[in-house]
Amino acid sequence: MKIVFVSSEMSPFAKTGGLGDVLGTLPPEIAAMKQDIKVFLPKYKCVNTKKFALREVIDRFVVPLGQNMISGSVWATNIGKIEVFFIDHPEFFNRDGLYGDPEKGDFPDNDRRFTFFQRSVLEVLKAIKFKPDIIHCHDWQTGLIPVYLKTLYEKDPFFKKTKTVFTIHNLAFHGCFPPDSLPLTGLGWEEFTFHRLEFWGKVNFLKGGLVYSDMITTVSKRYGQEIQTSEYGCGLEGVLQERKEVLTGIVNGIDNNEWNPETDMDIYTQYNVQSAEKKKAQNKTALQKAQNNDVDANIPLIGMVSRITDQKGFDLILPILKDIMKLGAQFILLGMGQENYHEELKAIQKKFPKQMKINLKFDGKLAKKIYAASDFFLMPSRFEPCGLGQLISLRYGAVPIVRATGGLADTIEDYNARTGVGKGFCFSKYSSKTLLETIKRGLEVYEDKESWWKLVTSDMKCDFSWKQSAKQYLQIYRSVEKQALKVYD
């Protein structure tokens, strides 16, 4: 099959979160199954031409953007058997941020930027004569492509057999723009209705993908169910309920080569299942020393690598953080986010300087050190489409403490101390009290060293690589290719 991935992120070129990780690992897994894969991205400022050995393949093309014709160029490089194409228009993409400025917020012309990108992808596919069987679109930045294929390009013989799969990585991000954005897309006003792209008086790019794609996937089965409810549906639950017959959830995977404590040179001491009990302790004391905390391998260490936001459960953590410290545990956090939480965390750290360390930054190497050193890994999310942190923590033997939502519920089975079955410690009720009780339950098991190390080594044997998930995606592509699926209208 000929499969095209279209995304606004892909590791190692451009990444702000899990979307970039998925695109960095899923296409190679699909290609390994002898499929013909191409990927399309914007050519952001961070995509260094020399570093990534980019070559210019189209020096000029034009696409309509409202009443104007906008020109661009196309660059490409190869990752193994995959050819990655970059849509270049410096006015739109040669900026420090992918979507906006940390202080000023989203770029005000994101509608223009990503409309141009999506229309360009379709025109460039024609220019390079690559007729895709499947175009796999990801998040709101690609939501217009399924719309285009069933409207403006409906009678184009080049795309006669092309079907679309649209993946929701996080339903909270819609890509909503004022009504006057619609003429920029080239779509008619008949699309600005409740049953199509209109959403509370705005044009919703994500909704376009949900309404017009042939298949919708999201990144865990539980999240696929949750987003059909008013609690998690972000106002789009009605659309998703209408299209539930073509909605499915597939859990993300991780790259076992990248996340491997046995070969990871970014951690203090490499280890495997057999050596974990001794060498995780060495990683812990090395990190304690580096973070200027009390150095003692017997102190339970709770690690966290996360955006510091409401979604990630910080409104639960802050009220009980002092209680956690009084239980004798240590807490190490890496991440950035809401300023109000930054200040509260720093204030508590001053009271417990030898037990807490708050690292308000992004640091990939320190993240790996935290995974390797931690006894527990904390993810009490309000909602979590899939989550990668808990999968990585299993790989490094840091037992997850999670709220049973979305992908966290799908991947972490609650530990039963009586049977010894389970992967971590889970809670359902979204409350600080319940979270603290769950942490206490984890600390009790930690004190029983025989049970604890059985749990840790069992977790490290879990396989959440992309292979199984990639097989499921390939099955979806094949089923979509054969079916004429209905569009919700």
Number of C-alpha atoms within 10 A of each C-alpha: 15 15 25 25 21 28 22 26 25 24 16 12 17 22 17 14 13 19 20 18 21 21 21 21 20 21 23 18 19 21 19 16 12 10 17 17 21 22 22 27 24 32 27 23 17 15 18 12 15 8 8 14 11 18 15 15 14 16 11 11 15 16 18 16 18 18 10 10 10 14 16 18 19 23 21 21 17 15 11 9 15 18 15 20 24 23 23 25 19 14 9 20 21 16 15 11 16 22 19 15 12 9 6 8 9 13 15 12 14 18 21 15 19 24 25 25 29 26 20 25 24 19 14 20 17 14 11 10 10 15 18 24 20 23 24 25 27 25 25 27 26 28 30 26 28 26 25 20 20 16 15 12 16 13 11 11 9 16 20 14 12 19 25 26 24 28 26 25 23 20 20 15 14 20 19 21 19 12 16 11 19 23 13 17 21 16 17 11 12 9 16 18 14 12 15 21 27 23 20 11 14 18 25 25 28 25 27 24 31 32 25 28 30 25 27 26 22 27 25 27 20 24 30 25 20 18 24 21 16 12 11 19 20 15 17 20 19 16 19 23 16 15 22 16 12 19 20 19 22 22 26 27 24 22 18 14 11 10 18 19 27 16 14 18 13 15 22 20 20 19 21 19 18 9 12 22 17 11 18 26 20 19 23 27 21 20 22 24 12 10 18 14 19 15 17 15 17 12 17 20 25 25 28 24 23 18 20 22 19 15 13 19 23 22 19 20 20 15 14 15 19 14 12 18 16 12 13 13 17 23 25 21 22 21 18 18 15 12 11 10 17 17 11 12 20 17 11 17 18 12 12 17 15 16 24 27 23 19 17 16 13 14 12 11 12 17 20 22 23 28 31 33 29 27 27 28 28 27 25 28 23 22 22 24 27 29 22 20 20 24 26 25 26 26 28 31 29 30 30 31 25 26 29 26 24 27 28 30 21 16 21 24 17 18 18 13 15 7 7 12 14 16 22 24 25 27 20 14 12 16 16 19 14 16 24 19 12 18 22 15 15 23 19 13 17 21 12 10 12 10 14 21 17 12 23 24 22 17 24 23 14 12 15 20 18 22 18 15 19 24 14 15 17 16 12 16 21 14 12 20 18 10 10 10 14 14 15 15 11
